Amino acid sequence: AQGRISEIKEDDWWYTFNFVSASSLIITIRKTADNSLDGTRECSLNGKGYVTNIVLKNASGTITGNTVYTYNADGYVVSNKWASALSSTGYEFKYTIADGNMVKAENFYNGTFANNYQYSYEGNKINKSNFSYSAGWAVQNLLGKNSKNLVTATKGFDPAGNLTYDSKTTYELDMDGYPVKETTDNLLTGKKSVNTYIFQ
């Protein structure tokens, strides 16, 4: 494995990554069940290869939204803002970094605090793949410096502090230490999800 992601297959979605140039990446999203096209994500990359902007398009090519990423001086993503191209809807995530790991993500919906997620890690589970938990995709260094460890627990809370999400995550690693399988158990619903990864 060379460490750069080429595709991700989830239970419902299949993502393929085409690095067109040093400043451009196109992500194609298909439904796993029937391989039908769902849409694309056209990403602009800065000089460090970090995503600064994503144009979201549906299967017919219509722009549905835009996401902007902001980084701190250390190279960690500190926020991402999404705005719909079809309505006045928007959200922002703000991230807290500690000891090289993203430990908290706060979500604001149309400017109002909506929820937050808190992440736990184990020091012996090195994030060799450079998974980015603020991305939605496991892509090496695509959104700045990534957490140094693999997340092993995630908890979500509503504005009143009530627990709304609680999960544990385990990994299967290849010979080089890259995660090829990720299993997440939702402790509140009992649902299990499995993601597989292919590195090239």
C-alpha positions in Angstrom: 0.0 0.0 0.0 1.3 3.5 -0.9 -1.2 5.2 1.3 -3.3 7.2 -1.1 -7.0 6.2 -1.2 -8.5 5.2 -4.5 -11.9 4.0 -3.5 -14.2 3.4 -0.4 -17.1 1.0 -0.4 -19.6 1.4 2.4 -22.9 -0.4 3.1 -24.8 2.0 0.9 -22.3 4.1 -1.0 -19.2 3.6 -3.2 -16.7 6.5 -3.6 -14.0 6.7 -6.2 -11.2 9.3 -6.0 -9.6 10.7 -9.2 -6.7 13.0 -8.5 -6.9 15.0 -11.7 -4.0 17.3 -10.9 -2.1 18.8 -7.9 -5.0 21.3 -7.5 -8.0 19.2 -8.5 -9.8 16.1 -7.2 -13.0 14.6 -8.4 -14.9 12.2 -6.1 -17.6 10.1 -7.8 -20.4 8.7 -5.6 -22.4 5.6 -6.6 -25.1 3.6 -4.8 -23.6 0.3 -3.8 -26.8 -1.7 -4.4 -27.1 -1.0 -8.2 -24.0 1.0 -9.1 -26.1 4.0 -10.1 -24.5 7.4 -10.1 -25.5 9.6 -7.2 -23.3 12.6 -7.8 -19.8 14.1 -7.8 -17.7 16.3 -5.5 -15.3 18.6 -7.4 -12.5 19.6 -4.9 -10.1 22.5 -5.2 -6.7 21.8 -3.5 -4.2 24.3 -2.1 -0.4 24.2 -2.4 -0.2 21.6 0.4 -2.9 19.4 -1.2 -5.6 20.3 1.3 -9.2 20.8 0.1 -10.2 24.4 0.3 -13.5 24.2 -1.6 -15.9 21.4 -2.7 -18.6 21.9 -5.4 -21.4 19.3 -4.9 -23.2 18.1 -8.0 -26.1 15.6 -8.3 -26.3 12.8 -10.9 -27.6 15.2 -13.6 -24.7 17.7 -13.0 -26.7 20.3 -11.2 -24.8 22.2 -8.4 -26.5 21.4 -5.1 -24.1 23.0 -2.7 -20.7 24.2 -1.7 -18.3 23.5 1.2 -15.4 25.7 2.3 -12.6 24.4 4.7 -10.5 26.6 7.0 -7.2 25.6 8.5 -5.2 26.9 11.5 -1.4 27.8 11.4 -0.5 24.2 12.4 -2.3 22.8 9.4 -5.3 21.3 11.2 -8.8 21.9 9.8 -10.7 24.1 12.3 -14.0 24.5 10.4 -16.0 23.5 7.4 -19.0 25.5 6.2 -21.6 24.1 3.8 -24.3 26.1 2.0 -27.0 24.8 -0.2 -27.3 26.1 -3.7 -31.0 25.3 -3.8 -32.2 26.9 -0.6 -30.9 29.1 2.3 -29.9 26.1 4.4 -26.4 25.9 5.7 -24.3 24.4 8.5 -20.8 24.8 10.1 -18.6 22.3 11.9 -16.0 23.7 14.3 -13.2 21.3 15.5 -11.1 21.1 18.6 -7.7 19.5 18.4 -5.8 18.1 21.4 -2.6 16.0 21.5 -2.7 15.6 17.8 -6.3 14.3 17.7 -9.6 15.9 16.9 -11.5 15.5 20.2 -14.6 17.5 19.5 -16.8 18.6 16.6 -19.5 21.3 17.2 -22.3 21.6 14.6 -24.2 24.8 13.9 -27.3 24.6 11.7 -28.3 27.8 10.1 -26.2 29.6 12.7 -27.8 27.8 15.7 -25.9 25.3 17.8 -27.3 21.9 17.0 -25.1 19.2 18.5 -21.6 18.1 19.3 -19.6 14.9 18.9 -16.7 13.8 21.2 -14.0 11.4 20.0 -11.8 9.0 22.0 -8.6 7.3 20.9 -6.2 4.6 22.0 -2.5 5.6 21.8 -1.4 2.2 20.4 -3.8 2.5 17.4 -1.7 4.7 15.0 -3.6 6.4 12.2 -1.2 5.3 9.6 -3.9 5.7 6.9 -4.3 9.3 8.0 -8.1 8.9 8.3 -9.7 12.3 8.7 -12.7 12.3 10.9 -13.8 15.7 9.8 -14.0 14.7 6.2 -16.5 12.0 5.8 -13.9 10.1 3.8 -10.7 8.4 4.8 -8.3 10.3 2.6 -4.6 10.9 3.4 -3.9 14.5 4.3 -6.8 15.8 2.2 -8.1 18.0 5.0 -4.9 19.1 6.6 -3.1 17.3 9.4 -5.2 14.3 10.5 -5.6 12.8 13.9 -2.5 10.8 14.9 -4.6 7.8 16.2 -7.6 5.8 15.0 -10.8 6.8 16.8 -12.2 4.0 18.9 -15.3 5.7 20.5 -17.7 8.4 19.4 -20.4 10.1 21.5 -22.9 12.6 20.3 -24.9 15.1 22.4 -27.8 17.5 21.7 -27.8 21.1 23.0 -29.3 20.0 26.3 -26.4 17.6 26.8 -28.4 14.4 26.2 -26.6 11.5 24.7 -27.8 11.0 21.1 -25.1 8.8 19.6 -22.7 6.3 21.2 -20.4 3.9 19.2 -17.3 1.8 19.5 -15.0 1.2 16.4 -12.6 -1.7 15.7 -10.2 -2.2 12.8 -8.6 -4.9 10.7 -5.2 -3.9 9.5 -3.1 -5.1 6.5 0.5 -6.2 6.7 1.7 -2.6 6.4 -0.6 -1.4 9.2 -3.3 0.2 7.0 -6.9 -0.3 8.0 -8.7 -2.4 5.4 -11.8 -3.0 7.4 -13.6 -0.7 9.9 -16.4 -2.0 12.1 -18.6 0.4 14.0 -21.1 -0.8 16.6 -23.9 1.7 17.5 -24.4 1.1 21.2 -27.8 2.9 21.2 -29.4 1.1 18.3 -27.5 -2.1 18.1 -26.7 -1.5 14.5 -23.3 -2.5 13.1 -21.8 -0.9 10.0 -18.7 -2.2 8.1 -16.6 -0.1 5.8 -13.8 -1.6 3.6 -10.9 0.4 2.2 -8.5 -0.1 -0.8 -5.2 1.7 -0.8 -2.9 1.9 -3.8 
